[in-house]
Amino acid sequence: MSGQRALPGVLVLTGLMLLLVLAGLGMGSTGWQDPMAAWSDESLREIVWEIRAPRTVGALLVGALLGLGGAVAQGLFRNPLAEPYLLGSSSGACLSMVLMLTLGQSWAASSGWLAGMGLTGAAFVGAVAGVSLTLLLSRGATQTMRLLLAGVVVGVVLGALTELVLLWSAEAWRTMRAFMLGNTSMLSWSACGLMGLVLALTLPVAWLLARVLDALSLGEDTARTLGIPLGLARGVLVGVLALSTAAAVAQAGLVAFVGLVAPHLARPWAGARHATMLWASSLLGATLLLAADVLARSLIAPQELPVGVLTAVMGGVYLLVLLHRRVA
């Protein structure tokens, strides 16, 4: 029944996404250019294929990963304010990048694997390490509240360490500024391939565990009476959350609010069942971020706004409207 109810929303979102893809392929620093003209213009074809197309596809994939992470986080913690960065992935990525920028230059010069890893690899490793530290402090994923508190502690501590390291290096701060505000301008086909692989791995696993998320929404005691191994299931879901968020953060930085807002937007038409909610949230996250990316390129062209600023404004406005409706 929920699938039938979601069908009109899927059709609308698919049409909107196609229009946004066309806009992403045609929007350049000099304004709109018909992307179909790339068939006859070799220079425009190279720009579209090498710059605009991977950026457009990458924005879709980053948004889908964050939307999936948001739906998993809100189902796992039974909290509508939960977001993908809750378990320390963002703070771990930031600290790892800062250390790479300030202390890793000499290491990179003497270590081939470190140089090959680069800032993107450092951000991915740091995001996974942040979640791993959260799991270590919470002694696994058996208790939701302990896991949540450990994530908050890890986020605060690693964030403070990041700020401390940034005080030593103004150059690192200039580089980190773009990362912290979110940036889709450097996405490449290789980044798209990596994120596509992660999404292809995490979305089916999350979908297979949708019944666990449904049971958790009824309470942990109810989930146990259904015979669900909560410790193992939570561990796998945390792994899905960590991997999807780490892949998105490593490629596009800290894009705000997409993972928080996408599940809220999906819930009215996708229903409460997570089997539908997970892919609906991913679809909405992809649409939201691509819309923000197109706006970021066009509002003050030929300059660009950080895409994370626009997602923060869009998400903040939506949450204010939602709050106003519930209070009223």
N, C-alpha and C positions, 0 to 999 in steps of 0.2 A: 504493500500500500504506500509506504513512504517513497519507494522508487518511482511509482506512478505520480505521486505528488511532486517529486523533484524534477520530473521530465520537462515541464515548461521552463523552469529555471535554468536547466541545463541548455536548452535550446537558445534561450536569451543570452546566456553567458557565452555560448559558443559563437553566436553571431557577433557579440560585442568584442570577443577576443580576436576574431578575424579582422574586424575593423581596426583594432588597436595594432595588430601585426602589420597591416598595410600602412598605418600611420607611422609605426616604428621604422619600417623600411624606407619610407619617403621623407622623414623628418631629418634634416641635416643642419649644420651650423649656419647655413645661409637661408634656411627656411625650407618650405615644402618643395620636393622634387618628385615627379611621378616615377615610382620605382619601375614601372613597366618600360620606361625609356632606357633602362639599363641593358635591355636586349640589343639595342642598336648603338649604345655609347659604351665603349670599352672602359674608359676611366670611371664612369659612373657605376658600371657593373662591378668593378673592383672595390669601389667604396661600399656599395650595397652588400656585396658578398663577404668582404673581409672585416667590415666595421659595423655596419648597421644590423645585418642579419644575426651575427653571433650575439650582439648586444640585446637584440629583441628576444631571441630564443633564450638567452641567459637570464634576462629579467623574468621571463615566464617560469623558468626552472627554479630560480631563487625564491620567487613568490610561492610556487607550489610546495617547495620544501619547508618554508616557514609556515604556510597554512597547515600542512600536515603536522608539523611540530606543535603548533598551537592547539590543534584538535586533540592530539595525544596528551599534551600537558594538561589541558582542561579536563579531559576525561580521567586521567590518572590521578590528579589531585582533587577532583570534584570541586573545582574552583573556577568560576567564569573569568577571573582575573589572572589566571595562570598564563604564562607565555613561554615560548621556546627557550628563552635565555635564563630561565629560572634556576637551573641547576649548575650555573657557573661556567657555561660554555662561552659566553661573551667576554667575561672578565679573564678567563683563561686564554682566549685568543688574543686579547689586547696585551696582556702581560708577555705572552710569547713573542708577539711582534715587536714590542718595545725592547725586549732583551736582544732580539735579533738585530734591531737597528743600532742599539747602543754598544752592546758587548760582542755581537756576533761577527763584526767585520773582520777582525783578526782571525777568528775561528774559521770563517768562511774561506779566507785566503789560504789556510793550511789544510782544509778539509773539503774534499771534493763533494761528498754527499751532503754536507751542510750548505755548500754553495748551490748545489742543485735543488735543494729543498726550497729555498727562496722564502719570501715573506708569506706567500699564499700557503705553502706547506707548513710554515711555522704557525700560522693562524689556525690551521686545521689541527695540528698536533696539540696546540695549546687549548683549543676548545674541547677536544677529547680528554685531555689531561685534567681540565677543570671539572668535567663531569665525573671522571674517575676519582678525583679527590673528594668530591661530594659523596660518592658511593662509599669510599673508604671511611669517611667521618661518620656516615650514617649506619655503618656496618651492614651494608647491603641495601636492598630495596624492600625489606619486609614490612617496615612501618612508614606510612605515608607522611605523617607529621615530622618524624625524625629526618626523613629524606628532604622534606621541604625546608626545615630549619638549617640543615647542613648546607643546602644550596644557597640560602641567604648568607650564611657565614662565609662560605667560600667566595661568593660574589663580592662581599664587602672587603674581605682581606686582600684578595687578588687585585681588586680595584684600587685599594690604597697603595699596594706595592707598585702598581702601574704609574700612579701619580707621582710616587716618590722617585721612580726611575726617570720619568719625564722631566723632573726638575733639573736633572743633570744635562739634558740634551735638548736644545731648542730645535735642532734639525729633526730629531725623532718626533717632536711634537708636530711639526709641519706635515710630516708624512702621516702620522696617526690621525690628524684632524680629518682627512678625507675618509679614512677607514671608519672612524667613529660616527661620521655623518651618513655613511652609506654611499656607495659609488658603483654604478653599473657601466661606467665608460670604458673600463679595461677588460671587459669580459671577452673571451676568445672562444674559438671552436673547441679547443682542448678543455677549457673550463666547462663548456656546455656538455661535452662528452662525459666528464667526470660527474657533474651534477645529475645528468640523465641516468647514469649508472646507479648512483646513490638512490635516486627517486625510484628507479625500477626495483631496487632491493628493499627499500624501507616501506613503500606504500603497500605492496602485497603482504608483507609480514604484519604491518599494523592492521590491515583488513582481516587477516586470519585471526587476530586477537580482538576483533571488534566486540565479540561476545564477552570477553573479560572486561572491557571498558563499560559495556552495558550493565554487567553485574556490579561493578564498582560504583556505578551511579546509584545503586540501591543500598549501598553500604557494605562495609567489609564483612560483617557477620553474614549477611545474605549471600555474598560471593563465596564464602567458605562453605556454607550449607549446600551450595551448588556443586561442590567438589572441585573448585578451581584452585590450582596451586598458586596462591597469590605471590609468593616470593619469586618463583621462577617467571611468572607472567609479568610482574612488575619489572624484573631485571631486563627482560627482552624489550619491553616498552620503553624503558629508560635508554636502552641501546639504540632503538629506533629514533628516539628524541635526540640523543646525542649526535648520532651520525648525520641525520638530516640537517640539524642546526649547524653542525660543524662545517658541512659542505657549503651551506649557504653563506655563513659568516666568512669563511676563508676566501670566497670569491667576490663578495659584494660588501663586506663590512657589516656594521651594525645597522641594519635597516629596521627602523622602529615601527611598532604597532601592527604590522601586517599579520604576524602570528597571533596577536591578541584579537584583532578585529575580524579576521576571516571566519573563524568558527561562529562568532556572533551573527554575522551576516548570513551564514549558511544554515543555521539552525531553524529559522522560521519556515523555510521551504524544503529543507532536507530531512527534517524530523529529528527525533531524539536518538534514533538508532545509529550507532557509530559505523555500521557497515555502509551507510549512505553518507554520514557526516564526514568521514575521513576524506573521501575523494572529492566531496563537495567543497570542503574547506580548502583542499589543495587547488581546486579549480578557481575558487574565488581569490585565493592568495595570489595565484599567477595573474589573474585579471587585474587585481588591485595594483600590483607592483609594475606591470607593464603600463597601465594608465598613468601611474606616477612618473615612470621613466619618460614617457612621451611628453608629459607636461613639463618635466624638468628640462627637457631639451628645447621646448618651444616658448616658454613664458618670457625669458629674457634673452632669446637668441640674438647674437651668436654665442653668448655665454650660457653656462648651464647652472642650474641649482642642484645642490646635493639631493639625491633622490630620497634619502632618509629624512630630510627636512619636510618634504612634501608628504611622505607617508605619516609622519608625526602629526602634521596639521590635519590631514584627512582623518586619521584615526582619532585624534583628540576631538574634532568636531563631531564625529559620529558618536563617541562615548558621551559627550555632553548632551546631544540630542536624546540618546537612550536614557540618560539619567533624568532629563527633564520629563520624558514621557512616563517613567516609572514613578517619579515623585508626584506628577500631576494625577 
